[in-house]
């Protein structure tokens, strides 16, 4: 039976009997990645940034849901010339058969499917599902940054390092997680998601041999694989690149979230609609935007005295629609939204708000 098929059934058994030994990053790494990814997002994505605790809490959910584990890995070295960017699931299936390709692992395609689902949920405003999918997407990105999820030698049996999987991703990381400091960076729009996934898989899989070497050296130094001395020796040898995995994983996850946001058409209504606490206003009002003039972003505020369907549109001086910021039911209260006009020419724009039978127009100046 091929190694990857044996692996699949072994993982099913381990999930049921010893759940802590098989999960990528042992839960700790997944939480680190999901929790810290939000720091890279632009403030215009505040609606998702505000879900930081939720994203962390659900980071390992896929480990408890998926009993057949092929979504969590790809034994990329099962394929000849695997460094040459294997992208097409269909072409691989034509060459090797669907059963073989599935059992070798489906992580890259699972990651992209998750991105597509998140985009669709953002687009239709299904925030409950979107937050959960964003958490799951973080899990798949985290799996792609665990080199032992990218090789047929996933648990070191081929090199005399049996058991390294849990020692590296769980025990070492749990012991030294406080030594990992994620630095704030920025996001990138991902134009070719599947190629993007394969690029970081190719970059990360080369560390498999380094992890095995670190394990061998640490066992020699400590005389065992269970002591604090063994773990400290592993961290000395593997800590630097493990920290880079976490750092880059957070940045790539944030970029996936940002890409879904942009593809969903939320580029202009990027902060969502935030309602204020306190007394409910008694009247309809479109308040002055600030700053005004602005470049490229301005904040819009309005109040409604009862739950209503609100439409907020921006027009140019010729009356042509530029963007629809809001077109949905909102609760009574004061609401705020940010409009980012990057890419538009300078000039006067008009924000028109309608709710029920009432409407208001606000002039705004984009100064460039």
C-alpha positions in Angstrom: 0.0 0.0 0.0 1.5 3.4 -0.9 3.0 5.4 2.0 0.4 8.2 1.7 -2.5 5.9 1.9 -1.0 4.2 5.0 -0.6 7.8 6.3 -4.2 8.6 5.8 -5.6 5.6 7.7 -2.9 6.1 10.4 -4.1 9.7 10.9 -7.7 8.6 11.2 -6.7 6.2 14.0 -4.6 8.8 15.7 -7.3 11.5 15.6 -9.7 9.1 17.3 -7.3 7.7 19.9 -4.6 10.3 20.4 -5.9 13.6 19.0 -3.1 15.8 20.3 -0.3 14.1 18.4 -1.4 14.6 14.9 -2.8 18.1 14.4 -0.6 20.5 12.5 1.2 22.8 14.9 -0.5 21.0 17.8 -3.1 23.8 18.0 -0.5 26.3 19.3 0.8 27.3 15.9 -2.6 27.6 14.4 -3.7 30.0 17.1 -0.5 32.0 16.8 -1.1 32.4 13.0 -4.8 33.3 13.2 -4.4 35.6 16.2 -1.5 37.6 14.7 -2.6 37.7 11.1 -5.1 40.5 11.8 -2.3 42.9 12.7 -1.3 43.1 9.1 -4.8 44.0 7.8 -5.5 47.6 6.8 -7.7 49.4 9.3 -10.4 49.5 6.6 -11.0 45.8 7.3 -12.0 46.6 10.9 -15.0 44.3 10.7 -12.7 41.3 10.4 -10.0 42.7 12.7 -12.6 42.9 15.4 -13.1 39.1 15.2 -9.5 38.4 16.4 -10.6 36.3 19.4 -13.0 34.3 17.3 -10.5 33.6 14.6 -8.0 32.3 17.2 -10.6 30.2 19.0 -11.6 28.4 15.8 -8.2 28.0 14.4 -8.0 24.3 15.0 -11.7 23.4 14.2 -10.8 21.6 11.0 -8.8 19.1 13.0 -11.9 18.0 14.9 -14.2 18.0 11.9 -12.1 16.3 9.2 -11.7 12.6 10.0 -10.1 11.8 6.6 -7.1 14.0 6.8 -6.2 14.5 3.2 -7.2 18.2 3.2 -4.4 18.9 5.8 -1.3 17.9 3.8 0.3 17.2 0.4 3.1 14.7 0.1 4.6 16.8 -2.6 7.7 14.7 -3.0 5.5 11.7 -4.1 5.5 13.5 -7.5 8.5 13.4 -9.9 10.0 16.9 -10.4 7.8 18.3 -7.7 9.6 21.6 -7.6 8.2 22.4 -11.1 4.9 23.8 -9.7 2.3 21.1 -9.9 -0.9 23.2 -10.2 -3.7 21.3 -11.8 -5.7 18.7 -9.8 -7.3 17.5 -13.1 -4.0 16.9 -14.8 -2.6 15.0 -11.8 -5.8 12.9 -11.7 -5.4 12.1 -15.4 -1.8 10.9 -14.8 -2.2 9.1 -11.4 -5.9 8.6 -10.8 -8.2 10.4 -8.4 -7.7 8.0 -5.5 -3.9 8.3 -5.6 -3.9 12.1 -5.9 -6.4 12.5 -3.1 -4.5 10.2 -0.8 -1.2 12.1 -1.6 -3.0 15.1 -0.2 -5.2 18.0 -1.3 -4.0 20.9 0.8 -3.3 23.4 -2.0 -6.8 23.0 -3.6 -8.5 23.0 -0.2 -6.9 26.3 0.5 -8.1 27.8 -2.7 -11.6 26.4 -2.3 -11.7 28.0 1.2 -10.7 31.4 -0.3 -13.5 31.1 -2.9 -16.0 30.3 -0.2 -14.9 33.2 1.9 -15.1 35.6 -1.1 -18.7 34.5 -1.8 -19.7 34.9 1.9 -18.1 38.4 2.1 -20.0 39.3 -1.1 -23.4 38.3 0.2 -22.7 39.7 3.7 -23.0 36.3 5.4 -20.7 37.3 8.2 -21.4 34.3 10.5 -20.2 31.8 8.0 -17.4 34.2 6.8 -15.8 34.4 10.2 -15.7 30.6 10.5 -14.4 30.2 6.9 -11.7 32.8 7.6 -10.6 30.7 10.6 -10.5 27.6 8.5 -8.5 29.4 5.8 -6.0 30.2 8.5 -5.8 26.5 9.4 -5.0 25.5 5.8 -2.4 28.3 5.5 -0.8 27.1 8.7 -0.7 23.5 7.4 1.2 24.8 4.4 3.8 26.3 6.7 4.4 23.1 8.6 7.1 21.3 6.5 6.1 17.9 7.9 2.7 18.3 6.2 4.4 18.6 2.9 6.4 15.3 2.7 5.9 11.5 2.6 8.5 11.4 5.5 5.9 13.2 7.6 6.8 11.4 10.9 10.5 10.7 10.2 10.1 6.9 9.7 12.2 7.0 6.5 15.2 8.6 8.3 15.2 7.1 11.8 13.3 10.1 13.3 10.0 8.3 14.2 7.7 10.5 16.3 9.3 13.8 15.1 5.9 15.1 13.9 4.4 15.7 17.3 7.8 16.6 18.9 8.4 19.4 16.4 4.9 20.9 15.9 3.4 20.4 19.3 5.9 19.8 22.1 8.7 22.1 20.9 6.3 24.9 19.9 4.3 24.7 23.1 7.5 25.0 25.1 8.9 28.0 23.2 5.8 29.8 21.8 6.6 32.8 24.0 9.9 33.3 22.1 8.0 33.9 18.8 7.3 37.6 18.2 5.3 38.4 15.1 6.1 41.8 13.5 3.5 44.0 11.9 3.8 44.0 8.1 1.4 44.6 5.2 -0.9 42.6 2.9 -0.6 41.8 -0.8 -3.4 41.1 -3.3 -3.0 37.5 -4.6 -3.7 37.4 -8.3 -3.0 33.7 -8.8 -4.0 31.9 -5.5 -3.1 28.4 -6.5 0.3 29.4 -7.8 0.8 31.4 -4.6 0.1 28.3 -2.5 2.5 26.2 -4.4 5.2 28.8 -4.1 5.2 28.7 -0.3 4.8 24.9 -0.3 8.0 24.7 -2.5 9.8 27.1 -0.2 8.8 25.3 3.0 9.3 21.7 2.0 13.0 22.1 1.8 13.2 22.4 5.6 12.2 18.8 6.1 15.8 17.6 6.1 16.7 20.4 8.6 14.0 19.3 11.0 15.2 15.7 10.8 18.8 16.8 11.4 17.8 18.9 14.4 16.0 15.9 15.8 18.9 13.6 15.4 21.4 16.0 16.9 19.1 16.8 19.8 18.5 13.1 20.6 22.3 12.7 20.7 22.8 15.6 23.0 19.9 14.8 25.4 20.0 11.0 25.2 16.2 11.0 24.8 13.3 12.8 23.1 11.3 13.8 26.1 13.4 16.0 28.3 13.7 19.8 28.5 17.2 19.5 27.2 16.0 17.8 24.1 13.4 20.5 23.5 15.9 23.3 24.1 18.3 21.7 21.7 15.6 21.5 19.1 14.7 25.1 19.6 18.3 26.2 19.2 18.5 24.4 15.9 15.0 24.9 14.5 13.7 28.0 16.3 14.8 30.6 13.8 13.1 29.1 10.7 10.1 28.0 12.8 9.6 31.7 13.8 9.8 32.6 10.1 7.1 30.1 9.3 4.8 31.7 11.8 5.7 35.3 10.7 5.2 34.6 7.0 2.2 32.4 7.6 0.4 35.3 9.3 1.3 37.6 6.4 0.1 35.2 3.8 -3.1 34.5 5.7 -3.8 38.2 6.0 -3.2 38.6 2.2 -5.7 35.8 1.5 -8.3 37.5 3.7 -7.6 40.8 2.0 -7.8 39.2 -1.5 -11.3 37.8 -0.6 -12.3 41.2 0.6 -11.3 42.9 -2.6 -12.7 40.2 -4.8 -16.0 40.4 -3.0 -16.3 44.1 -4.0 -15.7 45.5 -0.5 -12.8 47.7 -1.5 -14.8 50.9 -1.0 -17.1 49.8 1.9 -14.1 48.3 3.6 -14.9 49.0 7.2 -18.4 47.6 7.1 -21.1 49.4 9.0 -20.4 50.0 12.7 -23.4 50.9 14.9 -22.9 53.0 18.0 -24.1 52.2 21.5 -26.3 54.4 23.5 -29.6 56.2 22.9 -31.4 55.6 19.6 -31.6 58.8 17.5 -35.1 60.1 16.7 -34.3 61.3 13.2 -32.8 60.6 9.8 -29.6 62.4 9.2 -26.6 62.2 6.8 -23.8 63.8 8.8 -20.7 65.7 7.4 -17.9 63.4 6.2 -14.5 63.8 7.7 -11.9 64.7 6.6 -13.3 66.8 3.8 -11.4 67.5 1.5 -9.8 64.0 1.6 -7.3 61.8 -0.1 -7.9 59.0 -0.5 -10.3 58.0 2.4 -13.1 59.7 4.2 -15.5 58.7 6.9 -19.2 58.9 6.5 -21.7 58.9 9.3 -25.5 58.8 9.4 -28.4 58.1 11.8 -31.7 56.4 11.4 -34.4 56.3 14.0 -35.7 52.8 13.3 -34.6 49.7 11.5 -34.7 50.4 7.8 -33.3 49.4 4.5 -30.5 51.9 3.8 -28.9 52.8 0.5 -25.7 54.8 0.4 -24.4 55.6 -3.1 -21.6 57.8 -4.4 -22.0 59.7 -7.7 -19.7 61.9 -9.7 -20.6 65.4 -10.9 -22.2 64.0 -14.1 -24.6 61.9 -12.0 -22.9 58.6 -12.8 -22.8 56.0 -10.1 -19.3 55.4 -8.7 -19.9 52.9 -5.9 -22.6 51.4 -3.8 -21.4 51.6 -0.2 -24.5 50.2 1.5 -27.7 48.5 0.3 -29.2 46.5 3.1 -31.2 46.5 6.3 -29.7 48.3 9.3 -30.7 48.6 12.9 -31.7 52.0 14.4 -28.7 54.0 15.6 -25.7 55.9 14.4 -23.6 54.2 11.8 -20.2 54.8 10.2 -18.4 53.6 7.1 -15.2 54.5 5.4 -14.9 55.2 1.7 -11.5 54.7 0.0 -11.5 56.5 -3.3 -8.0 55.4 -4.3 -7.7 55.2 -8.1 -10.4 57.8 -8.8 -9.7 61.3 -10.2 -9.8 64.3 -7.9 -13.0 66.4 -7.9 -16.4 66.7 -6.3 -18.4 63.6 -5.5 -21.9 63.3 -4.0 -23.0 60.8 -1.4 -26.7 60.1 -1.6 -28.5 58.3 1.3 -32.0 57.0 1.2 -34.0 55.2 3.9 -37.7 54.7 3.6 -39.2 57.9 2.1 -36.3 60.1 3.2 -33.2 61.0 1.3 -30.2 63.3 1.7 -27.2 64.3 -0.4 -23.7 65.3 0.8 -21.0 66.9 -1.4 -17.4 65.6 -0.9 -14.1 66.8 -2.3 -11.4 64.3 -3.3 -8.3 66.4 -3.5 -5.3 65.1 -5.5 
